[in-house]
């Protein structure tokens, strides 16, 4: 048995992005609920909006990386270089636009927005901790 293969036969590391997607949803819902209860609805709403943007940003980033790898490999596909660049720029434009609107409406919500934008960092940290746990547990067995 290799380090990357589970007893069931599927690749453990191939499912890392799926686990991070689920972790982002769980952390986002828990964080928005906690922020609403502790800090109020404005910061909680900002966190939910920031978490939604970061989840969408993460999804688009996966698509952009897949598109760039297809373009680099020279595979005949539906991916165009212009579409990849547009999606890349649109990610940052969307974040800047939402931050500007929130800043104009409520500065409190901006704190929640910035906290929500760090949602992928929390998911990556949890995934890394889980992979270390699995690696150490496998060594003990």
C-alpha positions as CSV (number, residue, x, y, z in Angstrom):
1,X,0.0,0.0,0.0
2,X,1.4,3.4,-1.0
3,X,1.1,6.5,1.1
4,X,-1.4,8.0,-1.4
5,X,-3.7,5.1,-1.6
6,X,-6.4,4.2,0.8
7,X,-7.4,0.6,1.6
8,X,-10.5,1.1,-0.6
9,X,-8.3,1.6,-3.6
10,X,-9.1,5.3,-4.5
11,X,-6.5,8.0,-4.3
12,X,-6.7,9.9,-1.0
13,X,-5.1,13.1,-2.4
14,X,-7.3,13.3,-5.5
15,X,-10.3,14.0,-3.1
16,X,-8.5,16.9,-1.3
17,X,-10.3,19.6,-3.3
18,X,-13.7,17.9,-2.7
19,X,-13.0,17.9,1.1
20,X,-11.9,21.5,1.0
21,X,-15.1,22.5,-0.8
22,X,-17.1,20.8,1.9
23,X,-14.9,22.3,4.6
24,X,-15.4,25.8,3.2
25,X,-19.2,25.4,3.3
26,X,-19.2,24.1,6.9
27,X,-16.7,26.8,8.1
28,X,-18.7,29.5,6.2
29,X,-22.0,28.5,7.7
30,X,-20.6,28.2,11.2
31,X,-18.7,31.4,10.9
32,X,-21.6,33.4,9.6
33,X,-23.9,32.1,12.3
34,X,-21.4,32.8,15.0
35,X,-20.6,36.3,13.7
36,X,-24.4,37.1,13.6
37,X,-24.9,35.9,17.2
38,X,-21.7,37.4,18.6
39,X,-21.1,40.6,16.6
40,X,-24.5,41.4,15.0
41,X,-26.2,40.9,11.7
42,X,-24.0,43.4,9.8
43,X,-20.7,41.7,10.5
44,X,-22.4,38.3,10.1
45,X,-23.8,39.3,6.7
46,X,-20.5,40.7,5.7
47,X,-18.9,37.4,6.7
48,X,-21.5,35.4,4.7
49,X,-20.9,37.7,1.6
50,X,-17.1,37.4,2.0
51,X,-17.4,33.6,2.4
52,X,-19.6,33.4,-0.7
53,X,-17.2,35.4,-2.7
54,X,-14.2,33.4,-1.6
55,X,-16.1,30.1,-2.4
56,X,-16.9,31.4,-5.8
57,X,-13.3,32.7,-6.2
58,X,-12.0,29.2,-5.2
59,X,-14.3,27.5,-7.7
60,X,-13.2,29.9,-10.5
61,X,-9.6,29.4,-9.6
62,X,-9.9,25.7,-10.0
63,X,-11.5,26.3,-13.4
64,X,-8.8,28.7,-14.4
65,X,-6.0,26.3,-13.4
66,X,-7.7,23.5,-15.4
67,X,-8.1,25.8,-18.4
68,X,-4.5,26.9,-18.3
69,X,-3.3,23.3,-18.0
70,X,-5.4,22.4,-21.1
71,X,-4.1,25.4,-23.0
72,X,-0.5,24.5,-22.0
73,X,-0.9,20.8,-23.0
74,X,-2.2,22.0,-26.4
75,X,-5.3,19.8,-26.1
76,X,-8.1,20.5,-28.5
77,X,-10.7,21.8,-26.2
78,X,-13.4,24.4,-25.7
79,X,-11.1,26.5,-23.5
80,X,-10.0,29.8,-24.9
81,X,-7.1,31.9,-23.6
82,X,-9.3,35.0,-23.7
83,X,-11.9,33.3,-21.5
84,X,-9.3,32.2,-19.0
85,X,-7.9,35.7,-18.7
86,X,-11.4,37.3,-18.4
87,X,-12.3,34.9,-15.5
88,X,-9.0,35.7,-13.8
89,X,-9.6,39.5,-14.0
90,X,-13.3,39.1,-13.1
91,X,-12.4,37.5,-9.8
92,X,-10.5,40.6,-8.6
93,X,-13.0,43.0,-10.0
94,X,-15.9,41.3,-8.2
95,X,-14.0,41.4,-4.9
96,X,-13.2,45.1,-5.3
97,X,-16.7,46.0,-6.3
98,X,-18.3,44.2,-3.4
99,X,-15.8,45.7,-0.9
100,X,-16.5,49.2,-2.3
101,X,-20.3,48.8,-2.0
102,X,-20.0,47.4,1.5
103,X,-17.6,50.3,2.5
104,X,-20.2,52.8,1.3
105,X,-23.1,51.1,3.1
106,X,-21.6,49.9,6.3
107,X,-18.0,49.9,7.6
108,X,-18.9,47.2,10.1
109,X,-19.8,44.8,7.3
110,X,-16.4,45.3,5.8
111,X,-14.7,43.6,8.7
112,X,-16.9,40.6,8.2
113,X,-16.3,40.6,4.5
114,X,-12.5,40.5,5.0
115,X,-12.8,37.7,7.5
116,X,-15.0,35.8,5.1
117,X,-12.4,36.2,2.3
118,X,-10.1,34.1,4.4
119,X,-12.4,31.1,4.3
120,X,-10.2,29.1,1.9
121,X,-7.2,29.6,4.3
122,X,-9.2,27.9,7.0
123,X,-10.2,25.0,4.7
124,X,-6.6,24.5,3.5
125,X,-5.4,24.5,7.1
126,X,-8.0,21.9,8.1
127,X,-7.2,19.8,5.1
128,X,-3.5,19.9,5.9
129,X,-4.1,18.9,9.5
130,X,-6.3,16.0,8.4
131,X,-3.6,14.8,5.9
132,X,-1.0,15.0,8.7
133,X,-3.3,13.1,11.0
134,X,-3.9,10.4,8.4
135,X,-0.2,10.1,7.6
136,X,0.8,9.7,11.3
137,X,-2.0,7.3,11.9
138,X,-0.9,5.2,8.9
139,X,2.6,5.0,10.3
140,X,1.4,3.7,13.6
141,X,-0.7,0.9,12.0
